[in-house]
Every structure is written in C-alpha cells, then in structure tokens.
Amino acid sequence: MDHEPEKNFANLLVSELGQLSLLLDVLTRETEALLSTDISEIEALTGEKNRLLDSQRHATHAREQFMQKMTGSKGREGMEKLASDSINPKPLMATINDLNDLATRCQEINRHNGKLILKQQRYATSALNILRQENTASTYSNQGDKVSGTSTRSFGKA
C-alpha cells in the first residue's frame, strides 16, 4: 500500500478509537449515575451519549467507506487486509485490535446500563403500584390472615 492511504487509514482508526474512548467514559459515568439514581446527571449523560454515538457512527462510516474503496470490504477482514498490505502492519493491527476491544467494552457497559435501567424501572413500577394499591399479590397480616391486594395499608407511625 502506498504511504498516503496507509496514513489516511491510520488517521481514520485513531479518530474512531478516540470517539469510542470518549463514549466509554460517558458510559462509565452513566453507570455511576444510574447506581446513585442521580436523575439530572442521567439526563445530561444521555444527551452526551447520544451526541457521541452520532459522532462515532460518522467516524465508523468514514472508515468503512475508505475500506470499501481500498479493498471492497467494510468489515474486519478489510481492515486486516489494509493493515497487512501496509509498509508497517504491526501498529495498524494493534490499533485495529484496540478498536475492537474498546467497541466490545462499550457494548458490554451499555448492555449493563440497560439492565440497570430495567431493574430500576421495575422497582419504581412496583412501588407505584403499592402506593396506588394496585398490588394484586396476596399478602398476610401480622396475625397470619390473608389480606387482599385492595385492602388499605397503613404505613406505620413515625
């Protein structure tokens, strides 16, 4: 591969790696905000995450277009072919591996955050149903008698 396309490819990889690094930071902060239930921080991070995802999508698209033009392939095989055809393939392969590892880590944290959100949503829904007295599950009084879900509940004295 000619030196200029190799340089362009390396720049595209570094750009995408930078976007994913920023995204990883936001996802990590999102996890902390979800665990502390800091609603204003969650809202701010959601906006930041969406902007970074958009930027990362553009960086990936630019790399894929370059790869398509150079190799006819957009996937990992195309990246590895471009790297192996380069003058100095080892740094490019290392960057490709770093990019893959970072993308995988971002996906894992994002899935984890999604599970946290679902768990908190179920908890909030259950609490709201109790407050609305919509809980249809059977409960028992302190005497062991079955109490219907629509019976009034008392919230102990302060």
DSSP file (Angstrom, degrees, kcal/mol; ACC not computed):
  #  RESIDUE AA STRUCTURE BP1 BP2  ACC     N-H-->O    O-->H-N    N-H-->O    O-->H-N    TCO  KAPPA ALPHA  PHI   PSI    X-CA   Y-CA   Z-CA
    1    1 A M              0   0    0      0, 0.0    86,-0.2     0, 0.0    81,-0.0   0.000 360.0 360.0 360.0 138.2    0.0    0.0    0.0
    2    2 A D     >  -     0   0    0      1,-0.1     4,-1.6    84,-0.1     5,-0.2  -0.278 360.0-114.0 -59.8 150.3    1.2    3.5   -0.8
    3    3 A H  H  > S+     0   0    0      1,-0.2     4,-2.3     2,-0.2     5,-0.2   0.852 110.0  57.3 -63.0 -37.7    2.2    5.6    2.2
    4    4 A E  H  > S+     0   0    0      2,-0.2     4,-2.5     1,-0.2    -1,-0.2   0.935 107.5  45.0 -64.8 -48.5   -0.6    8.2    1.9
    5    5 A P  H  > S+     0   0    0      0, 0.0     4,-2.7     0, 0.0    -1,-0.2   0.886 112.9  53.3 -61.6 -35.8   -3.6    5.7    2.0
    6    6 A E  H  X S+     0   0    0     -4,-1.6     4,-2.5     2,-0.2    -2,-0.2   0.921 110.0  47.2 -62.5 -42.9   -1.8    3.9    5.0
    7    7 A K  H  X S+     0   0    0     -4,-2.3     4,-2.4     2,-0.2    -1,-0.2   0.910 112.2  49.8 -64.5 -43.1   -1.6    7.3    6.8
    8    8 A N  H  X S+     0   0    0     -4,-2.5     4,-2.3     2,-0.2    -2,-0.2   0.910 111.4  49.2 -61.0 -43.1   -5.3    8.0    6.0
    9    9 A F  H  X S+     0   0    0     -4,-2.7     4,-2.4     2,-0.2    -2,-0.2   0.927 110.9  49.4 -63.0 -45.6   -6.3    4.6    7.2
   10   10 A A  H  X S+     0   0    0     -4,-2.5     4,-2.6     1,-0.2    -2,-0.2   0.907 110.9  50.4 -60.8 -42.0   -4.3    5.1   10.5
   11   11 A N  H  X S+     0   0    0     -4,-2.4     4,-2.4     1,-0.2    -1,-0.2   0.892 109.8  50.4 -63.7 -39.9   -5.9    8.5   11.0
   12   12 A L  H  X S+     0   0    0     -4,-2.3     4,-2.3     2,-0.2    -2,-0.2   0.911 111.7  48.0 -64.5 -42.0   -9.4    7.0   10.5
   13   13 A L  H  X S+     0   0    0     -4,-2.4     4,-2.6     2,-0.2    -2,-0.2   0.925 112.4  48.3 -63.7 -44.9   -8.7    4.3   13.0
   14   14 A V  H  X S+     0   0    0     -4,-2.6     4,-2.4     2,-0.2    -2,-0.2   0.888 110.7  51.9 -64.2 -39.3   -7.3    6.8   15.6
   15   15 A S  H  X S+     0   0    0     -4,-2.4     4,-2.0     2,-0.2    -1,-0.2   0.930 112.5  44.7 -61.7 -46.1  -10.3    9.0   15.1
   16   16 A E  H  X S+     0   0    0     -4,-2.3     4,-2.3     1,-0.2    -2,-0.2   0.891 111.7  53.0 -66.8 -39.0  -12.7    6.2   15.7
   17   17 A L  H  X S+     0   0    0     -4,-2.6     4,-2.1     1,-0.2    -1,-0.2   0.896 108.2  51.6 -61.6 -41.4  -10.7    5.0   18.7
   18   18 A G  H  X S+     0   0    0     -4,-2.4     4,-2.1     2,-0.2    -2,-0.2   0.904 108.9  49.9 -62.1 -42.8  -10.9    8.5   20.1
   19   19 A Q  H  X S+     0   0    0     -4,-2.0     4,-2.2     1,-0.2    -2,-0.2   0.914 111.6  48.4 -62.9 -42.8  -14.7    8.6   19.7
   20   20 A L  H  X S+     0   0    0     -4,-2.3     4,-2.7     2,-0.2    -1,-0.2   0.859 108.3  54.6 -67.3 -34.6  -15.0    5.2   21.4
   21   21 A S  H  X S+     0   0    0     -4,-2.1     4,-1.9     2,-0.2    -1,-0.2   0.920 109.9  46.6 -63.8 -43.1  -12.7    6.3   24.3
   22   22 A L  H  X S+     0   0    0     -4,-2.1     4,-2.0     1,-0.2    -2,-0.2   0.903 112.6  50.7 -63.5 -40.8  -15.0    9.3   24.9
   23   23 A L  H  X S+     0   0    0     -4,-2.2     4,-2.8     1,-0.2    -2,-0.2   0.904 106.8  53.9 -63.8 -41.9  -18.0    7.1   24.7
   24   24 A L  H  X S+     0   0    0     -4,-2.7     4,-2.3     1,-0.2    -1,-0.2   0.908 107.8  51.1 -59.2 -42.4  -16.5    4.6   27.2
   25   25 A D  H  X S+     0   0    0     -4,-1.9     4,-2.2     1,-0.2    -1,-0.2   0.921 111.8  46.2 -61.1 -44.7  -16.0    7.5   29.7
   26   26 A V  H  X S+     0   0    0     -4,-2.0     4,-2.3     1,-0.2    -2,-0.2   0.901 111.7  51.4 -66.7 -40.5  -19.6    8.6   29.3
   27   27 A L  H  X S+     0   0    0     -4,-2.8     4,-2.1     2,-0.2    -1,-0.2   0.884 110.0  49.9 -64.0 -37.7  -20.9    5.1   29.7
   28   28 A T  H  X S+     0   0    0     -4,-2.3     4,-1.9     2,-0.2    -2,-0.2   0.917 112.2  46.8 -66.4 -43.1  -18.9    4.6   32.9
   29   29 A R  H  X S+     0   0    0     -4,-2.2     4,-2.3     1,-0.2    -2,-0.2   0.844 109.2  56.1 -66.1 -32.7  -20.2    7.9   34.3
   30   30 A E  H  X S+     0   0    0     -4,-2.3     4,-2.6     2,-0.2    -2,-0.2   0.905 104.7  52.3 -65.1 -41.0  -23.7    6.8   33.3
   31   31 A T  H  X S+     0   0    0     -4,-2.1     4,-2.3     1,-0.2    -2,-0.2   0.941 110.4  47.9 -58.6 -47.7  -23.3    3.6   35.3
   32   32 A E  H  X S+     0   0    0     -4,-1.9     4,-1.8     1,-0.2    -2,-0.2   0.904 112.4  48.9 -60.5 -42.4  -22.3    5.6   38.4
   33   33 A A  H  X>S+     0   0    0     -4,-2.3     5,-2.0     1,-0.2     4,-0.6   0.883 110.8  50.6 -66.0 -38.4  -25.3    8.0   37.9
   34   34 A L  H  <5S+     0   0    0     -4,-2.6     3,-0.4     1,-0.2    -2,-0.2   0.900 110.7  48.9 -65.9 -40.0  -27.7    5.0   37.5
   35   35 A L  H  <5S+     0   0    0     -4,-2.3    -1,-0.2     1,-0.2    -2,-0.2   0.832 116.9  41.3 -69.7 -31.7  -26.4    3.4   40.7
   36   36 A S  H  <5S-     0   0    0     -4,-1.8    -1,-0.2    -5,-0.2    -2,-0.2   0.475 105.7-131.2 -92.2  -2.2  -26.7    6.7   42.6
   37   37 A T  T  <5 +     0   0    0     -4,-0.6     2,-1.2    -3,-0.4    -3,-0.2   0.862  43.0 167.0  51.5  43.4  -30.1    7.4   40.9
   38   38 A D     >< -     0   0    0     -5,-2.0     4,-2.5     1,-0.2    -1,-0.2  -0.727  14.5-172.5 -87.1  92.7  -29.0   11.0   40.0
   39   39 A I  H  > S+     0   0    0     -2,-1.2     4,-2.5     1,-0.2     5,-0.2   0.877  79.8  50.1 -59.4 -44.6  -31.7   11.9   37.6
   40   40 A S  H  > S+     0   0    0      1,-0.2     4,-2.1     2,-0.2    -1,-0.2   0.893 113.3  47.0 -65.3 -37.2  -30.3   15.2   36.4
   41   41 A E  H  > S+     0   0    0      2,-0.2     4,-2.8     1,-0.2    -2,-0.2   0.895 110.7  52.6 -68.7 -39.6  -26.9   13.5   35.8
   42   42 A I  H  X S+     0   0    0     -4,-2.5     4,-2.2     1,-0.2    -2,-0.2   0.925 110.3  48.2 -61.0 -44.8  -28.5   10.6   33.9
   43   43 A E  H  X S+     0   0    0     -4,-2.5     4,-1.7     2,-0.2    -1,-0.2   0.920 113.1  47.1 -62.6 -44.0  -30.4   13.1   31.7
   44   44 A A  H  X S+     0   0    0     -4,-2.1     4,-2.1     1,-0.2    -2,-0.2   0.916 113.5  48.3 -64.0 -43.3  -27.2   15.1   30.9
   45   45 A L  H  X S+     0   0    0     -4,-2.8     4,-3.2     1,-0.2    -1,-0.2   0.841 105.9  57.9 -68.3 -32.9  -25.2   11.9   30.2
   46   46 A T  H  X S+     0   0    0     -4,-2.2     4,-2.3    -5,-0.2    -1,-0.2   0.925 108.7  45.7 -62.5 -43.9  -28.0   10.6   27.9
   47   47 A G  H  X S+     0   0    0     -4,-1.7     4,-2.0     2,-0.2    -2,-0.2   0.923 115.1  46.9 -63.3 -44.2  -27.7   13.7   25.7
   48   48 A E  H  X S+     0   0    0     -4,-2.1     4,-2.4     1,-0.2    -2,-0.2   0.906 111.7  51.5 -64.1 -41.6  -23.9   13.5   25.7
   49   49 A K  H  X S+     0   0    0     -4,-3.2     4,-2.7     1,-0.2    -2,-0.2   0.917 109.0  50.4 -62.0 -43.6  -24.0    9.7   25.0
   50   50 A N  H  X S+     0   0    0     -4,-2.3     4,-1.9     2,-0.2    -1,-0.2   0.894 110.7  49.1 -63.5 -39.9  -26.3   10.3   22.0
   51   51 A R  H  X S+     0   0    0     -4,-2.0     4,-2.3     2,-0.2    -1,-0.2   0.917 113.2  47.2 -64.1 -42.8  -24.1   13.0   20.6
   52   52 A L  H  X S+     0   0    0     -4,-2.4     4,-3.0     2,-0.2     5,-0.2   0.887 109.3  53.4 -67.3 -38.3  -21.0   10.8   21.0
   53   53 A L  H  X S+     0   0    0     -4,-2.7     4,-2.4     2,-0.2    -1,-0.2   0.900 109.4  49.4 -62.0 -39.5  -22.8    7.8   19.4
   54   54 A D  H  X S+     0   0    0     -4,-1.9     4,-2.0     2,-0.2    -2,-0.2   0.929 113.0  46.2 -64.4 -45.5  -23.7   10.0   16.4
   55   55 A S  H  X S+     0   0    0     -4,-2.3     4,-2.2     1,-0.2    -2,-0.2   0.901 113.3  49.5 -63.1 -41.1  -20.0   11.2   16.1
   56   56 A Q  H  X S+     0   0    0     -4,-3.0     4,-2.6     1,-0.2    -1,-0.2   0.890 107.8  54.1 -65.9 -38.7  -18.8    7.6   16.5
   57   57 A R  H  X S+     0   0    0     -4,-2.4     4,-2.4    -5,-0.2    -1,-0.2   0.900 109.5  48.3 -61.6 -41.3  -21.3    6.4   13.8
   58   58 A H  H  X S+     0   0    0     -4,-2.0     4,-2.5     2,-0.2    -2,-0.2   0.904 111.1  50.3 -65.7 -41.4  -19.8    9.1   11.4
   59   59 A A  H  X S+     0   0    0     -4,-2.2     4,-2.1     2,-0.2    -2,-0.2   0.911 112.4  47.1 -63.4 -42.1  -16.2    8.0   12.2
   60   60 A T  H  X S+     0   0    0     -4,-2.6     4,-2.9     2,-0.2    -2,-0.2   0.913 111.2  51.5 -64.6 -42.9  -17.1    4.4   11.5
   61   61 A H  H  X S+     0   0    0     -4,-2.4     4,-2.5     2,-0.2    -2,-0.2   0.911 109.1  50.2 -61.3 -43.2  -18.9    5.3    8.3
   62   62 A A  H  X S+     0   0    0     -4,-2.5     4,-2.1     2,-0.2    -1,-0.2   0.919 112.7  46.9 -61.7 -44.0  -15.9    7.2    7.1
   63   63 A R  H  X S+     0   0    0     -4,-2.1     4,-2.6     1,-0.2    -2,-0.2   0.923 112.2  50.2 -63.5 -43.9  -13.6    4.3    7.9
   64   64 A E  H  X S+     0   0    0     -4,-2.9     4,-2.7     1,-0.2    -2,-0.2   0.887 109.8  50.3 -63.8 -39.6  -15.9    1.8    6.2
   65   65 A Q  H  X S+     0   0    0     -4,-2.5     4,-2.2     2,-0.2    -1,-0.2   0.921 111.7  48.3 -63.9 -42.9  -16.2    4.0    3.0
   66   66 A F  H  X S+     0   0    0     -4,-2.1     4,-2.3     2,-0.2    -2,-0.2   0.927 113.4  47.4 -61.7 -45.3  -12.4    4.2    2.8
   67   67 A M  H  X>S+     0   0    0     -4,-2.6     4,-3.5     2,-0.2     5,-1.0   0.905 110.2  52.2 -64.0 -41.9  -12.1    0.4    3.3
   68   68 A Q  H  X5S+     0   0    0     -4,-2.7     4,-1.0     4,-0.2    -1,-0.2   0.913 112.1  46.6 -59.6 -43.2  -14.7   -0.3    0.7
   69   69 A K  H  <5S+     0   0    0     -4,-2.2    -1,-0.2    -5,-0.2    -2,-0.2   0.891 120.5  37.9 -65.6 -40.6  -12.8    1.9   -1.8
   70   70 A M  H  <5S+     0   0    0     -4,-2.3    -2,-0.2    -5,-0.2    -1,-0.2   0.843 138.1   7.8 -83.5 -35.1   -9.5    0.3   -1.0
   71   71 A T  H  <5S-     0   0    0     -4,-3.5    -3,-0.2     2,-0.3    -2,-0.2   0.573  88.8-117.1-125.4 -15.4  -10.4   -3.3   -0.5
   72   72 A G  S  <<S+     0   0    0     -4,-1.0     2,-0.4    -5,-1.0    -4,-0.2   0.534  87.5  94.4  83.6   5.3  -14.0   -3.9   -1.5
   73   73 A S        -     0   0    0     -6,-0.8    -2,-0.3     1,-0.1    -1,-0.3  -0.979  51.6-170.2-133.1 144.3  -14.8   -4.9    2.1
   74   74 A K        +     0   0    0     -2,-0.4    -7,-0.1    -7,-0.1    -1,-0.1   0.617  63.3  80.0-104.3 -16.7  -16.0   -2.9    5.1
   75   75 A G  S  > S-     0   0    0     -8,-0.1     4,-1.8     3,-0.1     3,-0.4   0.111 101.3 -74.2 -85.3-166.1  -15.5   -5.5    7.9
   76   76 A R  H  > S+     0   0    0      1,-0.2     4,-2.8     2,-0.2     5,-0.2   0.850 127.7  59.7 -59.6 -37.3  -12.7   -6.7   10.0
   77   77 A E  H  > S+     0   0    0      1,-0.2     4,-2.4     2,-0.2    -1,-0.2   0.910 105.0  49.5 -59.4 -41.6  -11.3   -8.7    7.0
   78   78 A G  H  > S+     0   0    0     -3,-0.4     4,-2.5     2,-0.2    -1,-0.2   0.894 111.1  49.3 -63.7 -40.7  -10.9   -5.4    5.1
   79   79 A M  H  X S+     0   0    0     -4,-1.8     4,-2.4     2,-0.2    -2,-0.2   0.928 112.3  47.5 -64.0 -44.2   -9.2   -3.8    8.0
   80   80 A E  H  X S+     0   0    0     -4,-2.8     4,-2.9     2,-0.2    -2,-0.2   0.874 111.2  51.5 -66.3 -36.2   -6.8   -6.7    8.4
   81   81 A K  H  X S+     0   0    0     -4,-2.4     4,-2.0    -5,-0.2    -1,-0.2   0.936 110.4  48.4 -64.7 -46.0   -6.1   -6.7    4.6
   82   82 A L  H  < S+     0   0    0     -4,-2.5     4,-0.4     1,-0.2    -2,-0.2   0.915 114.6  46.7 -59.7 -42.2   -5.3   -3.0    4.6
   83   83 A A  H >< S+     0   0    0     -4,-2.4     3,-1.3     1,-0.2    -2,-0.2   0.935 112.0  48.7 -66.2 -46.2   -3.0   -3.4    7.6
   84   84 A S  H 3< S+     0   0    0     -4,-2.9    -1,-0.2     1,-0.3    -2,-0.2   0.805 110.5  52.1 -67.1 -27.9   -1.2   -6.4    6.2
   85   85 A D  T 3< S+     0   0    0     -4,-2.0    -1,-0.3    -5,-0.2    -2,-0.2   0.508  94.0 100.3 -82.5  -4.6   -0.6   -4.7    2.9
   86   86 A S  S <  S-     0   0    0     -3,-1.3   -84,-0.1    -4,-0.4   -83,-0.1  -0.271  85.0-114.8 -81.3 167.9    0.9   -1.6    4.6
   87   87 A I  S    S+     0   0    0      1,-0.3    -1,-0.1   -86,-0.2    -4,-0.0   0.869 113.7  24.9 -66.4 -38.1    4.5   -0.8    5.0
   88   88 A N  S  > S+     0   0    0      1,-0.1     4,-0.8    -5,-0.0    -1,-0.3  -0.753  72.0 169.7-130.1  83.8    4.3   -1.2    8.8
   89   89 A P  H  >  +     0   0    0      0, 0.0     4,-2.8     0, 0.0     5,-0.2   0.767  62.2  73.0 -72.2 -27.3    1.4   -3.6    9.6
   90   90 A K  H  > S+     0   0    0      1,-0.2     4,-2.4     2,-0.2     5,-0.2   0.919  98.3  44.7 -60.1 -48.4    2.1   -4.2   13.3
   91   91 A P  H  > S+     0   0    0      0, 0.0     4,-2.2     0, 0.0    -1,-0.2   0.899 114.9  49.9 -63.5 -36.6    1.0   -0.7   14.6
   92   92 A L  H  X S+     0   0    0     -4,-0.8     4,-2.6     2,-0.2    -2,-0.2   0.921 111.1  48.5 -66.0 -42.3   -2.1   -0.8   12.4
   93   93 A M  H  X S+     0   0    0     -4,-2.8     4,-2.5     1,-0.2    -1,-0.2   0.896 110.7  51.5 -64.2 -38.8   -3.0   -4.3   13.6
   94   94 A A  H  X S+     0   0    0     -4,-2.4     4,-2.5    -5,-0.2    -1,-0.2   0.912 111.1  47.6 -63.2 -41.6   -2.6   -3.2   17.2
   95   95 A T  H  X S+     0   0    0     -4,-2.2     4,-2.6     2,-0.2    -2,-0.2   0.897 110.6  51.8 -66.5 -40.4   -4.9   -0.2   16.6
   96   96 A I  H  X S+     0   0    0     -4,-2.6     4,-2.4     2,-0.2    -2,-0.2   0.924 111.5  47.1 -60.7 -44.8   -7.4   -2.5   15.0
   97   97 A N  H  X S+     0   0    0     -4,-2.5     4,-2.7     2,-0.2    -2,-0.2   0.906 112.0  50.1 -64.5 -41.6   -7.3   -4.8   18.0
   98   98 A D  H  X S+     0   0    0     -4,-2.5     4,-2.7     2,-0.2    -2,-0.2   0.907 110.5  50.7 -61.5 -41.5   -7.6   -1.9   20.4
   99   99 A L  H  X S+     0   0    0     -4,-2.6     4,-2.4     2,-0.2    -2,-0.2   0.921 111.8  46.6 -62.4 -45.4  -10.6   -0.6   18.4
  100  100 A N  H  X S+     0   0    0     -4,-2.4     4,-2.2     2,-0.2    -2,-0.2   0.921 113.7  48.2 -63.3 -44.9  -12.3   -4.0   18.5
  101  101 A D  H  X S+     0   0    0     -4,-2.7     4,-2.3     1,-0.2    -2,-0.2   0.909 113.1  47.7 -63.2 -42.5  -11.7   -4.4   22.3
  102  102 A L  H  X S+     0   0    0     -4,-2.7     4,-2.5     2,-0.2    -1,-0.2   0.892 110.9  50.8 -67.4 -40.2  -12.9   -0.9   23.0
  103  103 A A  H  X S+     0   0    0     -4,-2.4     4,-2.2    -5,-0.2    -1,-0.2   0.909 111.3  49.1 -63.1 -41.4  -16.1   -1.4   20.9
  104  104 A T  H  X S+     0   0    0     -4,-2.2     4,-2.3     2,-0.2    -2,-0.2   0.914 110.8  50.1 -63.5 -43.2  -16.8   -4.6   22.8
  105  105 A R  H  X S+     0   0    0     -4,-2.3     4,-2.4     1,-0.2     5,-0.2   0.905 109.7  50.8 -63.2 -42.4  -16.3   -3.0   26.1
  106  106 A C  H  X S+     0   0    0     -4,-2.5     4,-2.5     1,-0.2    -1,-0.2   0.913 110.3  50.0 -61.2 -42.7  -18.6   -0.1   25.2
  107  107 A Q  H  X S+     0   0    0     -4,-2.2     4,-2.4     2,-0.2    -2,-0.2   0.918 110.7  49.8 -62.0 -43.4  -21.3   -2.6   24.2
  108  108 A E  H  X S+     0   0    0     -4,-2.3     4,-2.4     2,-0.2    -2,-0.2   0.928 113.1  44.9 -62.9 -46.0  -20.9   -4.6   27.4
  109  109 A I  H  X S+     0   0    0     -4,-2.4     4,-2.7     2,-0.2    -1,-0.2   0.898 112.2  52.2 -66.7 -39.5  -21.2   -1.5   29.6
  110  110 A N  H  X S+     0   0    0     -4,-2.5     4,-2.1    -5,-0.2    -1,-0.2   0.905 110.7  47.7 -64.1 -40.6  -24.2   -0.2   27.6
  111  111 A R  H  X S+     0   0    0     -4,-2.4     4,-2.2     2,-0.2    -2,-0.2   0.923 111.4  51.2 -63.7 -43.4  -26.0   -3.5   28.0
  112  112 A H  H  X S+     0   0    0     -4,-2.4     4,-2.2     1,-0.2    -2,-0.2   0.922 109.8  49.6 -59.6 -44.5  -25.2   -3.5   31.7
  113  113 A N  H  X S+     0   0    0     -4,-2.7     4,-2.4     1,-0.2    -1,-0.2   0.883 108.2  53.9 -62.9 -38.4  -26.6    0.1   32.0
  114  114 A G  H  X S+     0   0    0     -4,-2.1     4,-2.3     1,-0.2    -1,-0.2   0.901 108.2  49.6 -61.5 -40.8  -29.8   -1.0   30.1
  115  115 A K  H  X S+     0   0    0     -4,-2.2     4,-2.4     2,-0.2    -2,-0.2   0.891 109.5  51.8 -65.5 -39.1  -30.2   -3.8   32.6
  116  116 A L  H  X S+     0   0    0     -4,-2.2     4,-2.6     2,-0.2     5,-0.2   0.916 109.6  50.0 -61.4 -42.6  -29.8   -1.4   35.5
  117  117 A I  H  X S+     0   0    0     -4,-2.4     4,-2.4     2,-0.2    -2,-0.2   0.924 111.5  47.8 -63.0 -45.1  -32.5    0.9   33.9
  118  118 A L  H  X S+     0   0    0     -4,-2.3     4,-2.5     2,-0.2    -1,-0.2   0.906 111.8  50.4 -62.7 -41.4  -34.9   -2.0   33.5
  119  119 A K  H  X S+     0   0    0     -4,-2.4     4,-2.1     1,-0.2    -2,-0.2   0.927 113.3  45.1 -62.8 -45.3  -34.3   -3.1   37.1
  120  120 A Q  H  X S+     0   0    0     -4,-2.6     4,-2.6     1,-0.2    -1,-0.2   0.856 111.4  53.7 -67.3 -34.6  -34.9    0.4   38.4
  121  121 A Q  H  X S+     0   0    0     -4,-2.4     4,-2.5    -5,-0.2    -2,-0.2   0.917 109.4  47.6 -66.4 -42.1  -38.0    0.7   36.2
  122  122 A R  H  X S+     0   0    0     -4,-2.5     4,-2.6     2,-0.2    -2,-0.2   0.914 112.8  49.7 -63.3 -42.2  -39.5   -2.5   37.6
  123  123 A Y  H  X S+     0   0    0     -4,-2.1     4,-2.6     2,-0.2    -2,-0.2   0.935 112.2  46.7 -61.5 -47.2  -38.7   -1.3   41.1
  124  124 A A  H  X S+     0   0    0     -4,-2.6     4,-2.5     1,-0.2    -2,-0.2   0.895 112.3  50.5 -63.4 -40.6  -40.4    2.1   40.5
  125  125 A T  H  X S+     0   0    0     -4,-2.5     4,-2.5     2,-0.2    -1,-0.2   0.917 111.3  48.3 -63.6 -43.2  -43.4    0.4   38.9
  126  126 A S  H  X S+     0   0    0     -4,-2.6     4,-2.1     2,-0.2    -2,-0.2   0.923 112.6  48.2 -62.9 -44.2  -43.8   -2.0   41.9
  127  127 A A  H  X S+     0   0    0     -4,-2.6     4,-2.4     1,-0.2    -2,-0.2   0.911 112.1  49.4 -62.6 -42.2  -43.5    0.9   44.4
  128  128 A L  H  X S+     0   0    0     -4,-2.5     4,-2.3     1,-0.2    -1,-0.2   0.903 109.1  52.3 -64.4 -41.2  -46.0    3.0   42.4
  129  129 A N  H  <>S+     0   0    0     -4,-2.5     5,-3.5     2,-0.2     6,-0.7   0.885 109.6  49.6 -62.6 -38.0  -48.5    0.0   42.3
  130  130 A I  H ><5S+     0   0    0     -4,-2.1     3,-0.9     3,-0.2    -2,-0.2   0.934 111.6  48.1 -65.1 -45.2  -48.2   -0.4   46.1
  131  131 A L  H 3<5S+     0   0    0     -4,-2.4    -2,-0.2     1,-0.3    -1,-0.2   0.858 114.9  45.1 -64.2 -33.7  -48.8    3.3   46.6
  132  132 A R  T 3<5S-     0   0    0     -4,-2.3    -1,-0.3    -5,-0.2    -2,-0.2   0.519 112.7-123.6 -83.7  -5.4  -51.8    3.2   44.2
  133  133 A Q  T < 5S+     0   0    0     -3,-0.9    -3,-0.2    -4,-0.5    -4,-0.1   0.854  73.5 130.1  61.1  38.4  -52.9    0.0   46.0
  134  134 A E      < +     0   0    0     -5,-3.5     2,-0.6    -6,-0.2    -4,-0.2   0.246  26.6 124.2-100.1  10.2  -52.9   -1.9   42.7
  135  135 A N        -     0   0    0     -6,-0.7    -9,-0.0    14,-0.4    -5,-0.0  -0.613  36.4-177.8 -75.1 117.6  -50.8   -4.7   44.0
  136  136 A T        +     0   0    0     -2,-0.6    13,-0.3     2,-0.1    -1,-0.2   0.455  44.9 112.6 -96.6  -1.7  -52.8   -7.9   43.4
  137  137 A A  S    S-     0   0    0     12,-0.1     2,-0.2     1,-0.1    -2,-0.0  -0.452  76.3-106.8 -71.3 144.1  -50.3  -10.2   45.1
  138  138 A S        -     0   0    0     -2,-0.1     2,-0.3    10,-0.1    10,-0.2  -0.480  40.8-176.7 -71.2 139.0  -51.6  -11.8   48.2
  139  139 A T  E     -A  147   0A   0      8,-1.7     8,-3.4    -2,-0.2     2,-0.4  -0.839  16.4-130.4-128.7 169.9  -50.1  -10.5   51.5
  140  140 A Y  E     -A  146   0A   0     -2,-0.3     6,-0.2     6,-0.3     2,-0.0  -0.946  13.6-128.1-127.1 144.3  -50.6  -11.6   55.1
  141  141 A S    >   -     0   0    0      4,-2.8     3,-1.8    -2,-0.4     6,-0.0  -0.218  40.0 -95.4 -78.4 175.0  -51.4   -9.6   58.2
  142  142 A N  T 3  S+     0   0    0      1,-0.3    -1,-0.1     2,-0.1    -2,-0.0   0.646 127.8  57.3 -69.4 -11.7  -49.4   -9.8   61.4
  143  143 A Q  T 3  S-     0   0    0      2,-0.1    -1,-0.3     0, 0.0     3,-0.1   0.440 121.4-108.2 -92.4  -1.7  -52.0  -12.4   62.6
  144  144 A G  S <  S+     0   0    0     -3,-1.8     2,-0.2     1,-0.3    -2,-0.1   0.514  72.8 140.2  89.4   5.1  -51.3  -14.6   59.5
  145  145 A D        -     0   0    0      1,-0.1    -4,-2.8    -5,-0.0    -1,-0.3  -0.586  59.7-107.6 -83.2 144.4  -54.6  -13.9   57.8
  146  146 A K  E     -A  140   0A   0     -2,-0.2     2,-0.4    -6,-0.2    -6,-0.3  -0.534  34.4-160.7 -71.0 133.0  -54.6  -13.4   54.0
  147  147 A V  E     -A  139   0A   0     -8,-3.4    -8,-1.7    -2,-0.3    -1,-0.0  -0.959  17.5-121.3-117.3 132.1  -55.2   -9.8   53.1
  148  148 A S    >   -     0   0    0     -2,-0.4     3,-1.4   -10,-0.2   -11,-0.1  -0.290  22.7-115.3 -69.6 158.3  -56.4   -8.8   49.6
  149  149 A G  T 3  S+     0   0    0    -13,-0.3   -14,-0.4     1,-0.3    -1,-0.1   0.675 114.4  56.5 -66.2 -18.1  -54.3   -6.5   47.5
  150  150 A T  T 3  S+     0   0    0    -16,-0.1    -1,-0.3   -14,-0.1     3,-0.1   0.498  81.0 109.5 -96.1  -2.5  -57.0   -3.9   47.6
  151  151 A S  S <  S-     0   0    0     -3,-1.4     2,-0.1     1,-0.1    -4,-0.0  -0.342  81.1 -96.6 -67.1 153.9  -57.2   -3.7   51.4
  152  152 A T        -     0   0    0      1,-0.0     2,-0.4    -2,-0.0    -1,-0.1  -0.435  36.1-148.0 -72.4 146.8  -55.8   -0.5   52.8
  153  153 A R        -     0   0    0     -2,-0.1     2,-0.5   -23,-0.1    -1,-0.0  -0.901   2.9-144.5-112.8 142.8  -52.3   -0.5   54.0
  154  154 A S        -     0   0    0     -2,-0.4     2,-0.9     3,-0.0     3,-0.1  -0.896   6.5-144.7-106.9 140.8  -51.1    1.5   56.9
  155  155 A F        -     0   0    0     -2,-0.5     3,-0.1     1,-0.1    -2,-0.0  -0.828  41.9-105.4 -98.2  91.7  -47.6    3.0   56.8
  156  156 A G        -     0   0    0     -2,-0.9     2,-0.2     1,-0.1    -1,-0.1   0.554  41.4 -82.3  -9.8 162.9  -46.5    2.7   60.5
  157  157 A K              0   0    0      1,-0.1    -1,-0.1    -3,-0.1    -3,-0.0  -0.533 360.0 360.0 -81.5 146.8  -46.3    5.7   62.8
  158  158 A A              0   0    0     -2,-0.2    -1,-0.1    -3,-0.1    -2,-0.1   0.480 360.0 360.0 -76.7 360.0  -43.3    7.9   62.7
